[in-house]
């Protein structure tokens, strides 16, 4: 992680640089991230969330070890060296187990932390910013409580790393990200206005976490805490986006820049390239993105399906019906989207397909959806897409095909669409590479 730590330090010295973190377990997204890393020479930081990947499989069906093996296999496909790919954990804590008491939830979180470190995760966002079932609802949830729990999990990570290093002597010590005011992963469907953490609260949090690490016997590990997660006023909702406004964050970013830490920017999905650049310039050196990448994946598949319907107009039995299959699967199992998409059936239908919350990503690994996706890709492989149709439905990729930057193959077009979103992050952090 020395490369990432160096970038953070350069950012704190006023240099405009940083890095982005891909928080996704989707294979199409990961392939696009690794392809872009190969093309640009940028580091690929890939993080799994506690909902996506945990000791029970998460919604991706993968444990940390299985996720790590998948990423390494995909990196090998792209011929990327091992030191170009970094694994991390996002919201690593008891988020999936908030319905349990503190003791039970922390035991589950400790097992998750241990599993991540043993799988070779080198960056951990330890997130204990939420209540457990045993926390009093009529009392404010204190930063002291969050810090104490985070320090406990950091001690678990340090012990697990000692065991991991015994088997992997060249392994670098893990780096940590902390914070008690943390945007809800995947977007907060209850929020209407996204606030900005007060500068004094951010500095107080750093102080309390440092004290808690010392009290837990892992004071030296605090030297490897590189970033603080705060509310920066950016978020996304069902159909709208909260844009970054540096005038509202000026006091916060100045205060954190004066500390030893940088800011890790969560929920930066869908921000404009200009906003991402401003965030990085302001000391938000780590830009995290997840739903925006699977959203772009879904957009590309929907567009390809429109092309497919034209190409196979006289052979309807060969159609993938990707969008229809995806919606049927979502309707059959609404648990992952129904709280996010209230309203009439028309509003829900629109949201299931297009919302910025991108809840359809939870269904992309369903066997029926995977089969429809594969049929769509197969139907449009072998240079079967007429350039005029590509121009109609995917004009940017059409130009890239004509310029020889990508092949006229469905899979390559999908990776290119996702890559366009990644380019905004690479340019914001001054990793300017070939757009392909």
Helices and strands as residue ranges (DSSP letters): H 2-12, E 19-23, H 27-40, E 44-49, H 64-77, G 82-84, E 85-93, G 95-97, H 102-118, E 123-127, H 143-167, E 175-178, H 199-215, G 219-224, E 225-229, E 235-236, E 241-242, H 246-257, E 262-265, H 273-281, E 286-289, H 291-311, G 316-318, H 322-332, G 334-336, H 345-354, G 359-363, H 367-379, H 387-393, H 395-402, H 410-428
